[in-house]
Amino acid sequence: MSHTMTLASDVLAQGLSTGGFRQWILENIIPLLLIIVALLLLWLGGGKGDNAGVAKRLIGVLVALAIVGLAVSGAGEGIGKWLAGLFQQG
């Protein structure tokens, strides 16, 4: 029992990090999401002459890709500060 407690305390002493999990998401989940979005665009994109419907889907896909790009790049904080600066008085 004390051996298990020693291992647990060693792990806690080293500190927990999510760096490996974040890297795994960037390398695996993000490309999978991009493939899914591309397939949906191809599948739903053929609107048989419905240009407005195709444009709506394309804009939705572009917005989704922009959100993924902001999440991956970490630029969200800077953009938030910039937007907040637009509304400050003075």
N, C-alpha and C positions, 0 to 999 in steps of 0.2 A: 504494500500500500504506500509506503514512504517513497518507493522508487517512482511511482506514478506522480506523486505530489512534487517530487524533485523535477521530473520532466516538465510538468505543467508550470512550475515556477521558473524554470529555465526559458521556456517559450515566452512567458510574460516578461521576463527580464530583458529578452532580446528585443521586444517590441513587436507589435503587430503592424503589418503593412498591407495595403491593397494594391501596391504597384504591380505585382504579378497578375492579379485578377484584371486590373485595368488594361494591361498589355494584352492579355488573352482576349478581352472584349474587342479591342482595337484590331487585333489580327484575325479574329474569327467572326464575330457577330456583325461588325460594320460591313465587311464585304458581302456577307449573307443578306443583310438588309438591302444593300444596293442591288444585288441580283434580283431579289424579290420585287423591288420597285421597278426595275427595268422590265421584268417579265409582266408585271401588272400593266405597265405602260404599253407594252406590245399587245397584250391580250385585250385591254380595254380601249386602246388607242384607235382601233379600226372602227370608227363610228359610222361607216357607210354614208358619207356625205354630211354627217352632222358635225360641222366645223366648230360650232360653239361648244358642244360636248367634249370634243377632243381638246380644245383650248382649256376648258375647265380642268380636265384631268392633267394636262401638261403643267398648268400653273400649280395644281396641288402637289404634283411630284416635285417640282422645283422648290416649293416651299418646304416640303419634307426633307429634301436633300440639303437645303440651307440650314435647317435646324440641326440635322445630323452633323453638318460641317462645323457649326458653332459649338456643339457639344464636344466634338473631338478636338478641335483646335484650342479650346480653353479661352477663346476671345470674348466670351459672354460677359465677363466682369468689366472689361474695358468698354464694351458697347453699352452696358448698363450705366456706367459712369457718364459716358458721353450723352446718353439720352437724358439722364437726370440733370446734367449741366444745361441742357436746352431749356429746362423749366425753372431753373434757379433765377431768382430776382437779383439784380444788382450788377 
